[in-house]
């Protein structure tokens, strides 16, 4: 291999080099798939005639060496791209969608993907029988690309029929459709309508079949639906983390949690859904105790009267008994929710009644909260690659009313790097800020459960929960660096560095960062890792030893 680095090629294959306490097992089928992966990679770089062979060499009775012998061949560039048969879209529009230019290295994989996108654009413009055929031929060690487009006629939606396994209210299907009889055919509208039917909470499955009527240039649509179940009861058990009584920003408590959920669907044959959820958590890290009790009843409907306006309303009750006592109960409704393949955007309004160790009477707080999450993680429980970013803005009081008036902003960023498909380097940065709009504007005027904290098994591990500054702060900065290394079987090791700063009016802006360094042992279970961490304040002295469930982040 001369034009692709060995590190990149090793990362592409599933067969791995031996590591500490680990050796891969020879698998002929896996070797074959590795050769396909390597060939596809070289093809994407323009090496169309690459040849890859494998060679197995015996080292001793129990070990072998595997060599991939690569003959890269010639790397082809694009000489010309020609488009024929297009009338609806211009040549420039199609070339732009292809994303390849003359003298670029030829990438057949990118070409195939771009042609699929072009076809989808035609399908959304009524071209129900669109055909795109590409011809790729070599000339003078360059690639000529000819794209033949057969647009066909423009089709419209014809008859719409509904079929079901039992009697249904057909208006519950028709109201979800984004197309109607007589309009120009659009494939994306059909797919999105199918998704809307399924998410209406009325049907357990939805399928849309298209029948082409060439004579009348119509697409007749048959919608097959299956009526959903009236409800179900499920149980949950596993590792989790829950906020302490110091509030959401304090070091969360690692717990074993169990609970049950009862979903009641299709109330009055509509999309209205009621959910009843109960959960308890038992803490096992520092001591065994009943840590949390939770209950909620929720109401969800995708429609309000004749408007497709999803509404989610719930009553909740949460009680925490770690680092003090906190009881929260109230009503919540979501006013904004958008979910993509790798992001979530959520908004909610709360009317909440709180009670803690310092206030025996219920205090009412009213808030608007907006949460945004973006992620490219390969796994949320044991990530080895990808990024995660979250931002939360919590606005309380003022024109909303209630007993408190402040804003809380919290941002978190995480990045995971795979090191030779063996170890994982993990980085996390967090920053939080509180501002009190009242004339008092001191940390003491803010509720205990909403102040910012540092310390504990999920932030600064050499300090206990709330130990760094038991009063809390209005500005928090935290960074965690961690190297995670598998050792043998289900055992792993971690080496970490944590640093953070907490500021309030009792400190000064030049307050030094607190930091610690340490190491830990992890044990991977089917429901998540267990870990024991040994952390040293400022790198020396008597260590703080803690055990917890799940990774620190």
C-alpha positions as CSV (number, residue, x, y, z in Angstrom):
1,X,0.0,0.0,0.0
2,X,1.5,3.3,-1.2
3,X,-1.5,5.6,-1.4
4,X,-3.4,4.6,1.8
5,X,-1.9,4.7,5.2
6,X,-1.5,1.4,7.1
7,X,-3.3,2.9,10.1
8,X,-6.4,3.7,8.1
9,X,-6.5,0.3,6.4
10,X,-6.1,-1.5,9.8
11,X,-9.0,0.6,11.1
12,X,-11.2,-0.6,8.2
13,X,-10.9,-4.3,8.8
14,X,-12.5,-6.4,11.4
15,X,-9.6,-8.7,12.0
16,X,-7.4,-7.1,14.7
17,X,-3.8,-7.2,15.7
18,X,-3.0,-8.8,19.1
19,X,-3.3,-6.5,22.1
20,X,-2.5,-6.8,25.8
21,X,-4.3,-9.9,27.1
22,X,-6.2,-10.2,23.8
23,X,-5.8,-12.1,20.6
24,X,-8.2,-12.2,17.7
25,X,-9.5,-15.6,16.5
26,X,-8.9,-16.5,12.8
27,X,-12.1,-16.5,10.8
28,X,-12.0,-17.2,7.1
29,X,-15.3,-15.4,6.5
30,X,-14.2,-12.3,8.4
31,X,-11.0,-12.2,6.2
32,X,-13.2,-12.3,3.1
33,X,-15.3,-9.4,4.4
34,X,-12.0,-7.5,5.3
35,X,-10.9,-7.8,1.7
36,X,-14.2,-6.4,0.5
37,X,-13.9,-3.4,2.9
38,X,-10.3,-2.7,1.7
39,X,-11.4,-3.0,-2.0
40,X,-14.3,-0.6,-1.5
41,X,-12.0,1.9,0.2
42,X,-9.5,1.8,-2.7
43,X,-12.3,2.1,-5.2
44,X,-13.5,5.3,-3.5
45,X,-10.0,6.7,-4.0
46,X,-10.1,5.9,-7.8
47,X,-8.2,2.6,-7.8
48,X,-10.7,0.7,-9.9
49,X,-8.4,-2.3,-10.6
50,X,-7.0,-2.9,-7.1
51,X,-6.3,-6.5,-6.3
52,X,-6.2,-7.8,-2.7
53,X,-5.0,-11.2,-1.6
54,X,-4.6,-12.7,1.8
55,X,-1.7,-14.9,3.0
56,X,-1.7,-17.0,6.2
57,X,1.7,-17.8,7.7
58,X,2.1,-20.3,10.5
59,X,4.1,-18.9,13.4
60,X,3.7,-21.8,15.8
61,X,1.0,-24.3,16.8
62,X,-1.4,-21.6,18.1
63,X,-0.5,-18.4,16.3
64,X,-0.6,-17.3,12.7
65,X,0.3,-14.1,10.8
66,X,-2.1,-12.7,8.2
67,X,-0.8,-10.6,5.4
68,X,-3.0,-8.6,3.0
69,X,-1.1,-8.2,-0.3
70,X,-2.4,-5.1,-2.1
71,X,-1.7,-4.4,-5.8
72,X,-3.2,-0.9,-6.0
73,X,-3.1,-0.5,-9.8
74,X,-3.7,2.8,-11.5
75,X,-5.6,5.7,-9.8
76,X,-8.1,7.1,-12.2
77,X,-9.3,10.7,-12.6
78,X,-12.4,12.0,-14.3
79,X,-12.0,13.2,-17.9
80,X,-15.6,14.2,-18.6
81,X,-19.2,14.0,-17.3
82,X,-22.0,14.1,-19.8
83,X,-25.8,14.3,-19.1
84,X,-28.4,13.2,-21.6
85,X,-32.2,13.2,-21.5
86,X,-32.8,15.8,-18.8
87,X,-35.5,18.4,-19.3
88,X,-36.9,19.1,-15.8
89,X,-33.5,19.8,-14.1
90,X,-30.7,21.7,-15.8
91,X,-27.3,20.1,-16.4
92,X,-25.7,22.5,-13.8
93,X,-28.2,21.4,-11.2
94,X,-27.5,17.7,-11.8
95,X,-23.7,18.2,-11.9
96,X,-23.9,20.1,-8.6
97,X,-25.9,17.2,-7.0
98,X,-23.3,14.7,-8.3
99,X,-20.5,16.6,-6.5
100,X,-17.7,15.3,-8.9
101,X,-15.8,17.5,-11.3
102,X,-13.3,16.9,-14.1
103,X,-9.8,16.0,-12.9
104,X,-11.2,14.7,-9.6
105,X,-10.3,11.2,-8.6
106,X,-13.2,9.0,-9.6
107,X,-15.3,7.8,-6.7
108,X,-17.9,5.2,-7.9
109,X,-19.5,5.0,-4.4
110,X,-20.1,8.8,-4.3
111,X,-21.5,8.7,-7.9
112,X,-24.0,5.9,-6.9
113,X,-25.2,7.8,-3.9
114,X,-25.6,11.1,-5.8
115,X,-27.6,9.3,-8.5
116,X,-30.0,8.0,-5.9
117,X,-30.5,11.6,-4.6
118,X,-31.2,12.8,-8.1
119,X,-33.7,10.1,-8.6
120,X,-35.5,11.0,-5.4
121,X,-35.7,14.7,-6.6
122,X,-37.4,13.5,-9.8
123,X,-39.8,11.3,-7.8
124,X,-40.9,14.3,-5.8
125,X,-41.7,16.2,-9.0
126,X,-44.2,13.6,-10.4
127,X,-41.8,11.5,-12.3
128,X,-43.0,8.2,-11.0
129,X,-41.3,6.1,-13.6
130,X,-37.9,7.9,-13.7
131,X,-35.0,5.8,-14.8
132,X,-31.3,6.8,-14.5
133,X,-28.6,4.7,-16.1
134,X,-25.0,5.6,-15.8
135,X,-22.2,4.4,-18.1
136,X,-18.6,4.5,-17.0
137,X,-15.8,3.8,-19.4
138,X,-12.1,4.2,-19.5
139,X,-10.2,6.2,-22.1
140,X,-6.5,7.1,-22.1
141,X,-6.3,6.1,-18.4
142,X,-9.1,8.5,-17.5
143,X,-12.8,8.0,-16.7
144,X,-15.7,9.3,-18.9
145,X,-19.1,9.3,-17.2
146,X,-22.3,9.3,-19.3
147,X,-25.6,9.7,-17.4
148,X,-28.7,8.8,-19.3
149,X,-32.0,10.1,-17.8
150,X,-35.4,8.8,-18.9
151,X,-37.8,11.2,-17.2
152,X,-41.0,9.8,-18.4
153,X,-44.4,11.5,-17.9
154,X,-45.6,13.5,-15.0
155,X,-48.0,11.5,-12.8
156,X,-50.7,12.7,-10.4
157,X,-52.3,11.0,-7.4
158,X,-55.4,8.9,-8.4
159,X,-57.6,6.9,-6.2
160,X,-56.8,6.5,-2.5
161,X,-58.1,3.3,-0.8
162,X,-57.7,2.2,2.8
163,X,-57.5,-1.4,3.9
164,X,-57.4,-2.6,7.5
165,X,-57.5,-5.9,9.5
166,X,-60.6,-4.6,11.4
167,X,-63.1,-1.8,11.3
168,X,-61.5,1.6,11.8
169,X,-62.4,5.3,11.5
170,X,-61.0,6.1,8.1
171,X,-60.8,9.8,8.9
172,X,-58.0,9.0,11.3
173,X,-56.0,7.9,8.3
174,X,-57.0,10.6,5.8
175,X,-56.2,13.4,8.3
176,X,-52.5,12.2,8.4
177,X,-52.1,12.4,4.6
178,X,-49.9,15.1,3.1
179,X,-51.2,14.4,-0.4
180,X,-54.6,14.3,-2.0
181,X,-56.2,12.9,-5.1
182,X,-55.5,15.0,-8.1
183,X,-52.2,16.6,-7.0
184,X,-48.8,15.9,-8.5
185,X,-47.2,12.7,-7.3
186,X,-44.5,13.2,-4.6
187,X,-42.7,10.1,-3.2
188,X,-41.4,12.0,-0.1
189,X,-45.0,13.1,0.8
190,X,-46.1,9.4,0.6
191,X,-43.2,8.3,2.9
192,X,-43.9,11.2,5.4
193,X,-47.6,10.4,5.4
194,X,-46.8,6.7,6.2
195,X,-44.7,7.9,9.1
196,X,-47.5,10.2,10.4
197,X,-50.0,7.4,10.3
198,X,-47.8,5.2,12.3
199,X,-47.0,7.9,14.9
200,X,-50.7,8.8,15.3
201,X,-50.9,6.3,18.2
202,X,-53.9,4.7,16.5
203,X,-52.3,2.0,14.3
204,X,-49.5,-0.5,15.0
205,X,-48.4,-0.6,11.4
206,X,-48.9,1.3,8.2
207,X,-48.0,0.4,4.6
208,X,-48.6,2.4,1.5
209,X,-48.7,0.5,-1.9
210,X,-48.5,2.4,-5.2
211,X,-50.1,1.2,-8.4
212,X,-49.1,2.9,-11.6
213,X,-51.8,3.6,-14.2
214,X,-49.8,4.5,-17.3
215,X,-52.8,5.1,-19.5
216,X,-54.2,7.9,-17.3
217,X,-50.8,8.9,-15.9
218,X,-52.0,8.3,-12.3
219,X,-50.6,6.7,-9.2
220,X,-53.3,4.9,-7.3
221,X,-52.6,4.5,-3.6
222,X,-53.6,1.7,-1.3
223,X,-53.0,2.3,2.4
224,X,-52.9,-0.8,4.6
225,X,-53.1,-0.3,8.3
226,X,-53.3,-2.5,11.3
227,X,-55.2,-1.3,14.4
228,X,-52.9,-1.0,17.4
229,X,-53.2,-2.6,20.8
230,X,-55.2,-0.9,23.5
231,X,-52.3,-0.8,25.8
232,X,-49.5,-2.7,27.5
233,X,-47.6,-3.1,30.8
234,X,-43.8,-3.3,30.9
235,X,-41.2,-3.6,33.5
236,X,-37.7,-2.0,33.7
237,X,-34.6,-2.9,35.6
238,X,-31.0,-1.7,35.2
239,X,-28.3,0.7,36.1
240,X,-29.0,4.4,36.0
241,X,-28.1,7.9,37.4
242,X,-30.5,10.2,39.2
243,X,-30.1,13.7,40.5
244,X,-29.3,14.1,44.2
245,X,-31.3,16.2,46.6
246,X,-28.8,19.0,45.9
247,X,-30.4,19.3,42.5
248,X,-29.9,18.5,38.8
249,X,-26.4,20.0,38.6
250,X,-25.0,18.2,41.6
251,X,-23.1,15.0,41.0
252,X,-25.8,12.5,40.0
253,X,-26.3,9.4,42.1
254,X,-25.5,6.0,40.6
255,X,-28.4,3.6,41.3
256,X,-30.0,0.3,40.5
257,X,-33.5,1.2,39.4
258,X,-36.6,-0.8,38.8
259,X,-40.1,0.2,37.8
260,X,-43.2,-0.5,35.8
261,X,-45.1,1.4,33.0
262,X,-48.7,1.0,32.0
263,X,-49.7,2.5,28.7
264,X,-53.4,2.9,27.8
265,X,-53.9,3.7,24.1
266,X,-56.7,4.4,21.6
267,X,-59.0,6.0,24.2
268,X,-62.4,6.5,22.5
269,X,-60.8,5.2,19.3
270,X,-58.5,8.2,19.1
271,X,-54.8,8.9,19.3
272,X,-55.1,9.8,23.0
273,X,-52.6,7.9,25.1
274,X,-52.3,7.7,28.9
275,X,-49.1,6.5,30.6
276,X,-48.6,5.6,34.2
277,X,-45.0,5.2,35.3
278,X,-43.5,4.3,38.6
279,X,-39.8,3.9,39.5
280,X,-37.6,3.4,42.6
281,X,-33.8,3.6,42.8
282,X,-31.5,1.9,45.3
283,X,-28.1,3.4,45.9
284,X,-25.2,0.9,46.1
285,X,-22.0,2.9,45.7
286,X,-21.2,4.4,49.2
287,X,-24.1,2.8,51.1
288,X,-27.2,0.8,50.4
289,X,-30.3,2.9,50.7
290,X,-33.6,3.7,49.0
291,X,-32.5,6.8,47.1
292,X,-35.4,7.9,44.8
293,X,-39.1,7.4,44.3
294,X,-40.8,8.6,41.2
295,X,-44.3,8.6,39.8
296,X,-45.9,10.2,36.8
297,X,-49.1,10.1,34.8
298,X,-49.0,11.5,31.3
299,X,-51.4,12.3,28.6
300,X,-50.4,12.5,24.9
301,X,-52.4,13.3,21.8
302,X,-51.1,14.1,18.3
303,X,-54.2,16.1,17.5
304,X,-56.1,19.0,19.2
305,X,-59.6,19.1,17.6
306,X,-58.8,19.4,13.9
307,X,-55.3,20.6,14.3
308,X,-52.2,18.4,13.9
309,X,-50.6,19.9,17.1
310,X,-49.1,17.2,19.4
311,X,-49.6,17.9,23.1
312,X,-47.9,16.2,26.0
313,X,-49.2,16.9,29.5
314,X,-48.1,15.1,32.7
315,X,-48.2,15.2,36.5
316,X,-45.0,14.1,38.2
317,X,-43.8,13.3,41.7
318,X,-40.0,12.9,42.5
319,X,-38.5,12.3,45.9
320,X,-34.7,12.2,46.5
321,X,-33.1,11.3,49.8
322,X,-29.4,11.7,49.1
323,X,-27.4,14.7,50.3
324,X,-30.5,15.9,52.0
325,X,-34.2,15.7,51.2
326,X,-36.0,17.0,48.1
327,X,-39.5,16.5,47.0
328,X,-40.7,17.9,43.6
329,X,-44.2,17.6,42.2
330,X,-45.9,19.5,39.5
331,X,-47.4,19.7,36.0
332,X,-45.4,19.8,32.8
333,X,-46.3,20.3,29.1
334,X,-44.1,20.2,26.1
335,X,-44.4,23.0,23.6
336,X,-41.6,22.2,21.2
337,X,-40.2,18.9,20.1
338,X,-38.1,18.1,17.1
339,X,-36.0,15.0,16.6
340,X,-33.6,14.2,13.8
341,X,-31.2,11.3,13.2
342,X,-28.7,12.7,15.6
343,X,-30.3,15.6,17.4
344,X,-33.2,16.4,19.8
345,X,-34.8,19.8,20.5
346,X,-37.3,20.0,23.3
347,X,-39.1,22.7,25.1
348,X,-41.3,22.4,28.2
349,X,-43.2,24.5,30.7
350,X,-43.4,23.5,34.4
351,X,-45.5,24.5,37.3
352,X,-43.6,22.9,40.2
353,X,-44.0,22.6,44.0
354,X,-40.8,22.0,45.9
355,X,-40.0,21.0,49.5
356,X,-36.6,20.4,51.0
357,X,-34.7,20.3,54.3
358,X,-34.7,24.1,54.6
359,X,-38.4,24.7,53.6
360,X,-41.1,22.6,55.2
361,X,-43.7,24.5,53.2
362,X,-44.2,24.0,49.4
363,X,-42.7,26.6,47.2
364,X,-44.1,27.2,43.7
365,X,-41.8,27.7,40.8
366,X,-42.8,28.3,37.2
367,X,-40.3,27.8,34.4
368,X,-39.7,27.5,30.7
369,X,-36.9,25.2,29.7
370,X,-35.3,24.5,26.3
371,X,-33.0,21.6,25.7
372,X,-30.9,20.8,22.7
373,X,-28.8,17.7,22.2
374,X,-26.5,16.8,19.2
375,X,-24.6,13.5,19.1
376,X,-22.6,11.2,16.8
377,X,-21.8,8.6,19.4
378,X,-21.5,5.0,18.4
379,X,-22.9,3.9,21.8
380,X,-24.4,5.7,24.8
381,X,-23.4,3.2,27.5
382,X,-19.8,2.4,26.4
383,X,-18.9,5.0,23.7
384,X,-15.6,4.6,21.9
385,X,-16.1,7.1,19.1
386,X,-18.1,10.3,18.3
387,X,-19.2,13.5,19.9
388,X,-22.0,14.8,22.2
389,X,-23.1,18.3,22.8
390,X,-26.0,19.5,25.0
391,X,-27.3,22.9,26.0
392,X,-30.0,23.7,28.5
393,X,-31.6,27.0,29.3
394,X,-33.9,27.1,32.3
395,X,-35.8,30.4,32.8
396,X,-37.8,30.8,36.0
397,X,-40.2,33.4,37.4
398,X,-40.5,37.0,36.3
399,X,-43.5,37.3,34.0
400,X,-44.3,33.6,34.6
401,X,-44.8,34.2,38.3
402,X,-43.7,32.0,41.1
403,X,-41.5,32.4,44.2
404,X,-38.1,32.6,42.3
405,X,-36.7,34.7,39.5
406,X,-33.5,33.5,37.9
407,X,-32.0,31.9,34.7
408,X,-29.8,28.8,34.6
409,X,-27.6,27.9,31.6
410,X,-25.7,24.7,31.3
411,X,-23.6,23.4,28.4
412,X,-21.8,20.1,28.1
413,X,-19.4,18.7,25.4
414,X,-18.0,15.2,25.1
415,X,-15.6,13.7,22.6
416,X,-14.4,10.1,22.3
417,X,-11.4,9.0,20.3
418,X,-10.6,5.4,19.4
419,X,-6.9,4.6,19.7
420,X,-6.0,1.8,17.3
421,X,-9.4,0.1,17.9
422,X,-8.1,-0.8,21.3
423,X,-8.2,2.0,23.9
424,X,-10.5,5.0,24.1
425,X,-9.6,8.5,25.0
426,X,-12.5,10.5,26.4
427,X,-12.9,14.2,27.0
428,X,-15.7,16.2,28.7
429,X,-16.1,19.9,29.3
430,X,-19.0,21.4,31.3
431,X,-19.9,25.0,32.1
432,X,-22.8,26.3,34.0
433,X,-24.1,29.8,35.0
434,X,-26.8,31.1,37.3
435,X,-28.2,34.6,37.4
436,X,-30.7,35.9,40.0
437,X,-32.9,38.6,38.8
438,X,-34.0,39.7,42.3
439,X,-32.5,42.7,44.1
440,X,-30.7,40.4,46.6
441,X,-28.7,38.6,43.9
442,X,-26.7,36.3,46.3
443,X,-26.1,32.6,46.2
444,X,-28.1,32.2,49.5
445,X,-31.2,33.5,47.7
446,X,-31.1,30.7,45.2
447,X,-32.7,27.3,46.1
448,X,-30.3,24.6,47.2
449,X,-31.5,22.2,44.5
450,X,-30.7,24.6,41.6
451,X,-27.3,25.8,42.6
452,X,-24.2,24.6,40.8
453,X,-22.0,22.0,42.5
454,X,-18.7,20.1,42.0
455,X,-17.5,16.9,43.6
456,X,-18.5,13.2,43.5
457,X,-18.0,10.2,41.4
458,X,-19.2,11.9,38.2
459,X,-17.3,15.2,38.4
460,X,-14.2,15.8,40.7
461,X,-13.6,12.3,42.0
462,X,-11.2,13.2,44.8
463,X,-14.0,15.2,46.5
464,X,-17.3,13.9,47.9
465,X,-20.6,15.2,46.7
466,X,-20.9,18.9,47.5
467,X,-17.6,18.7,49.5
468,X,-15.7,21.2,47.4
469,X,-18.1,24.0,48.3
470,X,-21.2,23.0,50.2
471,X,-22.8,26.4,49.6
472,X,-22.8,25.8,45.8
473,X,-22.0,28.4,43.2
474,X,-23.4,30.5,40.4
475,X,-20.5,29.7,38.0
476,X,-19.1,26.3,37.4
477,X,-16.4,25.0,35.1
478,X,-15.3,21.4,34.8
479,X,-13.1,19.3,32.5
480,X,-12.5,15.5,32.6
481,X,-9.9,13.6,30.7
482,X,-9.9,9.8,30.8
483,X,-8.1,6.9,29.0
484,X,-10.0,3.7,29.0
485,X,-8.1,0.5,28.3
486,X,-9.5,-3.1,28.1
487,X,-7.3,-5.6,30.0
488,X,-8.7,-9.1,29.8
489,X,-12.2,-10.8,29.8
490,X,-14.6,-8.1,31.1
491,X,-12.0,-6.2,33.1
492,X,-10.7,-2.8,32.1
493,X,-8.5,0.0,33.5
494,X,-9.0,3.8,33.4
495,X,-6.5,6.7,34.0
496,X,-8.1,10.1,34.6
497,X,-7.5,13.8,35.3
498,X,-10.4,16.0,36.6
499,X,-10.2,19.8,37.1
500,X,-12.9,22.3,38.0
501,X,-13.8,25.7,39.5
502,X,-16.8,26.9,41.5
503,X,-17.5,30.6,42.1
504,X,-19.9,32.5,44.4
505,X,-19.7,35.7,46.3
506,X,-17.7,34.0,49.1
507,X,-14.9,33.1,46.7
508,X,-13.2,35.4,44.3
509,X,-12.8,35.4,40.6
510,X,-9.2,34.3,40.9
511,X,-10.2,31.2,42.8
512,X,-7.8,28.4,41.8
513,X,-8.9,25.3,40.0
514,X,-9.3,22.2,42.0
515,X,-7.9,19.1,40.3
516,X,-7.2,15.5,40.9
517,X,-5.6,12.6,39.1
518,X,-6.1,8.9,39.5
519,X,-6.9,5.5,38.1
520,X,-9.6,2.9,38.3
521,X,-10.8,-0.6,37.5
522,X,-14.0,-1.3,35.5
523,X,-16.0,-4.5,35.1
524,X,-18.4,-4.7,32.1
525,X,-21.8,-6.2,32.8
526,X,-24.7,-6.8,30.4
527,X,-26.4,-3.7,31.6
528,X,-23.4,-1.4,31.9
529,X,-20.0,-1.0,33.6
530,X,-19.2,-1.1,37.3
531,X,-16.1,0.9,38.3
532,X,-13.9,1.6,41.3
533,X,-11.9,4.9,41.1
534,X,-8.9,6.0,43.2
535,X,-8.4,9.8,43.0
536,X,-5.7,12.0,44.5
537,X,-6.3,15.6,45.3
538,X,-3.7,17.7,43.5
539,X,-1.9,14.4,42.6
540,X,-0.7,13.3,46.0
541,X,-1.8,12.5,49.6
542,X,-4.4,10.1,50.8
543,X,-6.7,9.0,47.9
544,X,-10.4,9.1,47.8
545,X,-11.8,5.7,46.8
546,X,-15.3,5.6,45.3
547,X,-17.3,3.0,43.5
548,X,-20.1,3.7,41.0
549,X,-22.2,2.4,38.2
550,X,-21.6,3.4,34.6
551,X,-18.7,5.4,33.3
552,X,-18.3,9.0,34.6
553,X,-19.6,10.2,31.2
